[in-house]
Amino acid sequence: MAVIVWFKNDLRVRDNAALFEAIQCHEPVIPLYCLSPDQFELTSFGFRKTGVFRAKFLLESLEDLDTQLRGLGSGLLVRQGLPAEVLEEVAKEYGAAKVYTSSEIGFEEIEQMTLVSERLKVLNIEVITTENNALLNLEDYALPIHQVPDVFTDFRHLVEKNWAVRAECPMPEQLLGIEIPELALPELSDLGFDKVESDKRSVLEFRGGASEGLKRITYYFEETKLVSSYKLTRNGMVGGDYSSKFSAWLAMGCISARTIYHELIAYERKHGSNESTYWLVFELLWRAYFQLMMRKYPRQFFLKKGLNRFLMSLPAHNKKVFENWMNGETDNAFINANMRELKHTGFMSNRGRQNVASFLCHHLESDWRYGAAYFEEMLIDYDVSSNWCNWAYLAGVGNDPIKNRVFNPDKQAKQYDGEGEFRKRWL
Ligand SMILES: Cc1cc2nc3c(=O)[nH]c(=O)nc-3n(C[C@H](O)[C@H](O)[C@H](O)COP(=O)(O)OP(=O)(O)OC[C@H]3O[C@@H](n4cnc5c(N)ncnc54)[C@H](O)[C@@H]3O)c2cc1C
């Protein structure tokens, strides 16, 4: 009997708990990725679920994963179709009895997993899920999900008291073989995209795959020691070095948060710790926190009123105003520069994201969910909880304990783009 490893947003061999558990069965392993039409469809907000920048990054990541798996004597089987159908087909074809995969936190992703499990149950095939993309697993926190505080600082104080990130899973040495046919990936055009040209102004030439993600860690830690000044530079907007740029590889699971954490600890042992090295963990904790919030409130972050129990009067979608924002054609140069960076590269700094989100919600008074849906299409590092929880936060319907927080883009431009370098680059 074979076992399937169903890869999703965990496109790596290193520290992959689902792959590791599958290997423990001592049965032949079939590594599978389903390219589902769902991933590229239009949402009710009128944007694609995945845009061209992330689609390109995904194809590169799949190619890299195949190379890693070939190195272990296997390979990646990529099939196009709905996961429930593809998994049934592959399970029958290879006589698989179990499917190992990462657990999900997004509402739609959980629904899809349920569909798959129900369909395979009929065939007596068990789907085993494992937490794979968090810094800490849910059971590592000393509190049940419904007791996770709704304010980040309270959560951080609780967690930091008793903090132990698990070790990485051991690296697999080889995979018991079933011959996997040569990788056959579609082109971007097969997925309905035009070829994308890289923009010279981009902060980084993002290339998908664990190899590139791990290279970036080495660059940011050991080669340049940039992490030791991260806290001083992290609000920058120009170039590759002001922040780690780990997000795209993290979101697609090419690298794990645990790997980053343990590499950072090794770095601190060698070169010393300081406020900056701590701050990177602090930011990873935000990511972990939003993952927990989405588990605690699975549907609310997709509702206009967010976590508010009572219906508030919130602005409606204004198509014309929204399109001006989206295309970087508002009356504010700082906002426009950021929106154009996103449009041309699929990336925007954290400082930029906070400002453009606040501007859409509070200055333009437009429905925040359209902004979140546009980000979902465009961002190369789109991640369900980081995106929707940050948007809700800035719209004032999420976890921000300060009510009515509004960013002043002119003040922000002065503070973070004093010389106007960023605006000149994009306008
Ligand atoms: C409106 C809005 C939408 C966002 N959407 C996403 C998204 O879809 N995917 C995504 O990964 N991040 C999102 N973020 C968070 C943050 O902007 C990006 O993680 C960060 O800009 C990525 O660059 P970096 O890897 O260089 O970050 P660094 O500053 O180097 O931070 C290191 C890591 O910490 C995590 N992190 C940092 N800030 C946050 C944060 N506010 N929330 C959650 N995690 C954080 C990320 O994993 C990041 O890679 C969003 C923020 C806002 C305000």
The ligand as an ORCA input file, in Angstrom:
! r2SCAN-3c Opt
* xyz 0 1
  C      -3.016     45.351      4.902
  C      -1.918     44.337      5.092
  C      -1.934     43.139      4.399
  C      -0.919     42.196      4.592
  N      -0.956     41.004      3.888
  C       0.000     40.076      4.099
  C      -0.025     38.819      3.416
  O      -0.936     38.517      2.644
  N       0.997     37.952      3.629
  C       2.021     38.232      4.504
  O       2.922     37.405      4.677
  N       2.039     39.384      5.187
  C       1.083     40.309      5.023
  N       1.138     41.496      5.711
  C       2.168     41.668      6.762
  C       3.481     42.353      6.328
  O       3.215     43.534      5.638
  C       4.341     41.435      5.463
  O       4.506     40.191      6.086
  C       5.740     42.042      5.275
  O       5.653     43.310      4.685
  C       6.553     41.124      4.368
  O       7.849     41.613      4.203
  P       9.074     40.938      4.947
  O       9.034     39.471      4.786
  O      10.286     41.646      4.500
  O       8.743     41.289      6.456
  P       9.697     41.465      7.755
  O       9.501     42.838      8.256
  O      11.074     41.041      7.432
  O       9.038     40.480      8.793
  C       9.428     39.118      8.929
  C       8.226     38.236      8.832
  O       7.329     38.498      9.897
  C       5.974     38.335      9.451
  N       5.254     39.606      9.604
  C       5.766     40.855      9.622
  N       4.785     41.767      9.814
  C       3.637     41.080      9.900
  C       2.283     41.443     10.101
  N       1.889     42.722     10.261
  N       1.358     40.477     10.122
  C       1.694     39.183      9.963
  N       2.968     38.775      9.789
  C       3.926     39.709      9.758
  C       6.035     37.941      7.991
  O       5.971     36.539      7.915
  C       7.401     38.445      7.562
  O       7.945     37.727      6.476
  C       0.126     42.473      5.515
  C       0.139     43.679      6.214
  C      -0.876     44.610      6.003
  C      -0.813     45.903      6.763
*
